[in-house]
Amino acid sequence: MDDDLTTSRRDAPQRSSAADAPEWAARHSDVGSPICTTDWLALREPADAQARATSFANRPRTPARDAQTAAVIADLGSGSGSMGRWLAPRRPGPQHWVLHDRDPALLAVATLPPAAADGTPVTVETRAGELTALGADDLAGVDLVTASALLDMLTVDEVNALAAACVEAGVPALLTLTVTGGARLEPAEGADAAFAAAFDGHQRRVEDGRRLLGPDAGDAAVAAFTAAGAHVETERTPWHLDATTPERAALLEEWLRGWIDAACEHDPALADGAGDYLRRRLEQVAAGTLRAEVGHVDVLAVPA
């Protein structure tokens, strides 16, 4: 689940073969699937790390404990552990991370750094299963809930339930990299707005009776945690994508393909011009001139 849905593998029908895929199809992600590949997660991890709000990294501090007792951190939608790899070295004191994800294959390869900011140990366990059924009882003994690029995959009821569970259990939550919509490309083209609007619509779709929040998830989380009785802070944390290195160019291309793919699924009329649009944009990637800003927000919620 650890994905930015601007490039995520979402809920459209699976393609029967590579030959059936449009030329703009993403290569390391599949629009329509809720399960991410390790290749995609590795590709996006540096951009995630650069974007997250470092001002929230060591807040809130976990309760005072003896030096041998680890703070317990529940990471929801953990994927391969990128949130823990970013956060654990930024917080002092022993830590025990519990990684929750629906995909056992990702949990099987999940890793965390061996030590916290002050050199004390970091340990980890994994738990496979759905996240939307977690309640306050499941958070007993947890000191911090974290998630990365998760909220936009949830419904308003599921976000409300998460907020209620955290506040009832007295557990603060650090929820990072929720997309906010309206991606911007430079140099701009007239077609950009239509693709951006269609992509945002794709994120807000109804799926199996669930209306996903997509770019509205950040506001929904602020409202839910505030109503539940938490103090809430937010910080804008956009991706700034470019093609200044081969690795960054690969991420920019994959984001671009997934963005176009999802937009065309939501608005099939865009497919007529999507191939030409992609080719123009890929020429700019190759020339190192294309840049994109993909909006995110980080939310820190601390029960009163």
C-alpha positions as CSV (number, residue, x, y, z in Angstrom):
1,M,0.0,0.0,0.0
2,D,2.9,2.3,0.4
3,D,2.3,4.3,-2.8
4,D,1.7,7.8,-3.9
5,L,-1.4,7.4,-5.9
6,T,-0.2,9.8,-8.5
7,T,1.7,6.9,-9.7
8,S,0.1,4.0,-7.8
9,R,-1.1,0.7,-9.0
10,R,-4.8,1.1,-8.5
11,D,-8.0,-0.6,-9.2
12,A,-8.6,-0.8,-12.9
13,P,-9.0,-4.2,-14.7
14,Q,-5.7,-6.1,-15.1
15,R,-4.4,-6.2,-18.7
16,S,-4.2,-9.6,-20.2
17,S,-0.7,-9.1,-21.8
18,A,1.9,-6.5,-22.5
19,A,0.7,-6.4,-26.1
20,D,-2.7,-5.1,-24.9
21,A,-1.3,-2.2,-22.9
22,P,-1.3,1.3,-24.4
23,E,2.0,2.9,-25.1
24,W,1.7,5.1,-22.1
25,A,1.3,2.2,-19.7
26,A,3.4,2.4,-16.6
27,R,6.3,-0.1,-16.4
28,H,6.8,-0.6,-12.7
29,S,3.2,0.0,-11.6
30,D,-0.2,-1.1,-12.8
31,V,-3.1,1.3,-12.6
32,G,-5.8,-0.7,-11.1
33,S,-3.9,-2.9,-8.6
34,P,-3.7,-2.0,-4.9
35,I,-0.5,-4.0,-4.6
36,C,2.8,-2.4,-5.3
37,T,6.0,-3.9,-6.7
38,T,9.3,-3.7,-4.9
39,D,10.7,-2.0,-8.1
40,W,8.2,0.8,-7.9
41,L,8.7,1.3,-4.2
42,A,12.5,1.4,-4.6
43,L,12.1,3.9,-7.5
44,R,10.1,6.3,-5.5
45,E,11.7,6.0,-2.1
46,P,14.3,8.8,-2.5
47,A,11.6,11.2,-3.6
48,D,9.5,10.2,-0.6
49,A,12.4,10.8,1.7
50,Q,13.2,14.2,0.3
51,A,9.6,15.3,0.5
52,R,8.5,14.3,4.0
53,A,8.3,17.0,6.7
54,T,11.4,16.7,8.7
55,S,9.9,19.1,11.3
56,F,7.5,16.3,12.3
57,A,10.2,13.5,12.4
58,N,10.9,13.7,16.1
59,R,7.4,14.8,17.2
60,P,5.7,13.8,19.3
61,R,8.3,12.4,21.6
62,T,7.3,9.0,22.9
63,P,6.5,8.8,26.7
64,A,9.4,8.7,29.2
65,R,10.6,5.2,29.6
66,D,13.6,3.4,31.0
67,A,16.5,3.1,28.6
68,Q,15.8,-0.6,27.8
69,T,12.1,-0.3,26.8
70,A,11.5,0.3,23.2
71,A,8.9,2.7,21.8
72,V,6.3,0.8,19.8
73,I,5.6,2.2,16.3
74,A,2.8,0.8,14.2
75,D,3.4,1.5,10.5
76,L,0.2,1.1,8.5
77,G,0.5,0.2,4.8
78,S,4.2,-0.3,5.4
79,G,5.2,-1.9,2.1
80,S,8.9,-2.7,2.2
81,G,9.5,-0.5,5.2
82,S,10.4,2.9,3.6
83,M,8.7,4.9,6.3
84,G,10.7,3.2,9.0
85,R,13.9,3.6,7.0
86,W,13.3,7.3,6.9
87,L,11.9,7.9,10.4
88,A,13.8,5.5,12.7
89,P,17.2,7.1,12.2
90,R,15.7,10.5,13.0
91,R,14.3,9.5,16.4
92,P,16.3,8.7,19.5
93,G,15.8,5.8,21.8
94,P,15.1,2.1,21.3
95,Q,12.3,1.4,18.8
96,H,10.1,-1.6,18.0
97,W,8.4,-1.3,14.6
98,V,5.3,-3.3,13.8
99,L,4.8,-3.3,10.0
100,H,1.2,-3.8,8.8
101,D,0.5,-4.4,5.1
102,R,-1.9,-6.4,3.0
103,D,0.9,-7.9,0.9
104,P,2.9,-10.7,2.5
105,A,5.4,-10.5,-0.3
106,L,6.4,-7.0,0.5
107,L,6.6,-7.7,4.2
108,A,8.9,-10.6,3.5
109,V,11.5,-8.2,2.0
110,A,10.9,-5.3,4.5
111,T,13.9,-3.9,6.2
112,L,14.6,-1.2,8.7
113,P,17.9,0.4,9.9
114,P,19.5,-1.4,12.9
115,A,19.8,1.7,15.1
116,A,18.0,4.9,16.1
117,A,19.4,8.4,16.0
118,D,21.4,7.8,19.2
119,G,22.6,4.3,18.3
120,T,20.0,2.4,20.3
121,P,18.5,-0.7,18.6
122,V,15.6,-0.8,16.2
123,T,13.7,-4.1,16.0
124,V,10.9,-5.0,13.7
125,E,8.0,-7.5,13.2
126,T,5.5,-7.8,10.4
127,R,1.7,-8.4,10.3
128,A,-0.1,-9.1,7.1
129,G,-3.8,-8.2,6.8
130,E,-6.3,-5.5,6.0
131,L,-5.8,-2.2,7.8
132,T,-9.3,-0.8,7.8
133,A,-10.5,-3.1,10.7
134,L,-7.9,-1.8,13.2
135,G,-9.5,-0.4,16.3
136,A,-8.4,1.2,19.6
137,D,-7.8,-2.3,21.1
138,D,-5.4,-3.1,18.4
139,L,-3.4,0.0,19.3
140,A,-3.0,-0.9,23.0
141,G,0.7,-0.5,23.9
142,V,1.5,1.5,20.7
143,D,3.3,4.8,21.1
144,L,3.0,6.1,17.6
145,V,1.0,5.3,14.4
146,T,2.7,6.1,11.1
147,A,1.6,5.7,7.5
148,S,2.9,6.9,4.1
149,A,0.7,7.5,1.1
150,L,-2.1,5.6,2.6
151,L,-5.0,8.0,3.4
152,D,-5.9,8.7,-0.2
153,M,-6.7,5.0,-0.7
154,L,-9.3,5.1,2.1
155,T,-12.9,6.3,2.4
156,V,-14.1,9.0,4.7
157,D,-15.6,6.4,7.1
158,E,-12.3,4.6,7.2
159,V,-10.4,7.8,8.0
160,N,-12.9,8.7,10.6
161,A,-12.5,5.2,12.2
162,L,-8.7,5.5,12.1
163,A,-8.8,8.9,13.8
164,A,-11.3,7.6,16.5
165,A,-9.1,4.6,17.2
166,C,-5.9,6.6,17.6
167,V,-7.6,9.2,19.9
168,E,-9.4,6.6,21.9
169,A,-6.1,4.7,22.4
170,G,-4.3,8.0,23.1
171,V,-1.8,7.3,20.3
172,P,-0.4,10.2,18.1
173,A,-0.3,9.7,14.3
174,L,2.2,10.8,11.7
175,L,0.5,10.4,8.3
176,T,2.8,11.4,5.4
177,L,2.6,11.9,1.7
178,T,-1.1,12.1,1.1
179,V,-1.6,13.5,-2.4
180,T,-3.5,16.8,-2.8
181,G,-4.1,16.7,-6.6
182,G,-3.5,19.2,-9.3
183,A,-0.1,18.1,-10.5
184,R,1.8,20.7,-12.4
185,L,4.3,20.2,-15.2
186,E,6.9,22.5,-16.6
187,P,7.1,23.5,-19.4
188,A,3.3,23.7,-19.3
189,E,1.0,22.4,-22.1
190,G,-2.6,23.1,-22.8
191,A,-3.5,19.4,-22.2
192,D,-2.0,19.3,-18.7
193,A,-5.2,20.5,-17.0
194,A,-7.4,17.9,-18.6
195,F,-5.0,15.1,-17.6
196,A,-4.6,16.5,-14.1
197,A,-8.4,16.8,-13.6
198,A,-9.0,13.3,-15.0
199,F,-6.3,11.8,-12.8
200,D,-7.8,13.4,-9.7
201,G,-11.2,12.1,-10.7
202,H,-9.7,8.6,-11.0
203,Q,-8.5,8.8,-7.4
204,R,-12.0,9.8,-6.2
205,R,-13.7,6.9,-7.9
206,V,-16.2,4.5,-6.4
207,E,-14.8,1.0,-6.2
208,D,-16.6,-2.0,-4.8
209,G,-19.0,0.4,-3.1
210,R,-16.2,2.4,-1.5
211,R,-15.8,6.1,-2.6
212,L,-12.0,6.7,-2.3
213,L,-11.0,10.1,-0.9
214,G,-8.0,10.6,-3.2
215,P,-6.9,14.2,-3.1
216,D,-9.5,15.0,-0.5
217,A,-7.9,12.7,2.1
218,G,-5.7,15.3,3.7
219,D,-8.6,17.6,4.5
220,A,-10.7,14.6,5.7
221,A,-7.9,13.5,8.0
222,V,-7.6,17.0,9.5
223,A,-11.4,17.1,10.1
224,A,-11.6,13.6,11.5
225,F,-8.7,13.9,14.0
226,T,-9.9,17.4,15.0
227,A,-13.4,16.2,15.6
228,A,-12.1,13.2,17.6
229,G,-10.2,15.6,19.9
230,A,-6.7,15.7,18.6
231,H,-4.4,18.7,18.0
232,V,-3.6,18.6,14.3
233,E,-0.7,20.2,12.3
234,T,-0.1,19.9,8.5
235,E,2.8,20.7,6.2
236,R,2.9,20.7,2.5
237,T,5.3,18.1,1.2
238,P,5.3,18.0,-2.6
239,W,7.4,15.8,-4.8
240,H,9.7,17.9,-7.1
241,L,10.5,15.6,-10.0
242,D,13.1,16.2,-12.7
243,A,15.5,14.3,-15.0
244,T,18.8,15.6,-13.6
245,T,20.1,12.0,-12.9
246,P,19.2,8.7,-14.5
247,E,17.4,7.6,-11.3
248,R,15.3,10.8,-11.1
249,A,14.5,10.5,-14.8
250,A,13.3,7.0,-14.4
251,L,11.0,8.1,-11.6
252,L,9.7,11.0,-13.6
253,E,8.9,8.8,-16.6
254,E,7.1,6.2,-14.4
255,W,5.1,8.9,-12.7
256,L,4.2,10.4,-16.0
257,R,3.1,7.1,-17.5
258,G,1.0,6.2,-14.5
259,W,-0.5,9.6,-14.4
260,I,-1.6,9.5,-18.0
261,D,-2.8,5.9,-17.7
262,A,-5.1,6.7,-14.8
263,A,-6.4,9.8,-16.5
264,C,-7.3,7.9,-19.6
265,E,-9.1,5.2,-17.6
266,H,-11.2,7.9,-16.0
267,D,-11.8,9.9,-19.2
268,P,-11.3,7.6,-22.2
269,A,-11.6,10.6,-24.6
270,L,-8.1,11.6,-23.5
271,A,-6.6,8.4,-25.1
272,D,-6.9,9.9,-28.6
273,G,-4.1,12.4,-27.8
274,A,-2.3,10.5,-25.0
275,G,0.3,8.9,-27.2
276,D,1.5,12.1,-28.8
277,Y,1.3,13.8,-25.4
278,L,3.5,11.1,-23.9
279,R,6.0,11.2,-26.7
280,R,6.5,15.0,-26.4
281,R,6.9,14.7,-22.6
282,L,9.4,11.8,-22.9
283,E,11.5,13.9,-25.4
284,Q,11.7,16.5,-22.6
285,V,12.6,13.9,-20.1
286,A,15.5,12.8,-22.4
287,A,16.6,16.4,-22.8
288,G,16.5,17.0,-19.0
289,T,14.0,19.8,-19.4
290,L,10.8,18.3,-17.9
291,R,9.8,19.0,-14.3
292,A,6.8,18.1,-12.3
293,E,5.4,19.1,-8.9
294,V,3.1,16.5,-7.3
295,G,1.4,17.9,-4.3
296,H,1.3,16.1,-0.9
297,V,0.5,16.9,2.7
298,D,1.9,15.5,5.9
299,V,-0.5,15.4,8.9
300,L,0.6,15.2,12.5
301,A,-2.2,14.4,15.0
302,V,-1.7,14.3,18.7
303,P,-4.5,13.4,21.1
304,A,-5.2,16.0,23.7
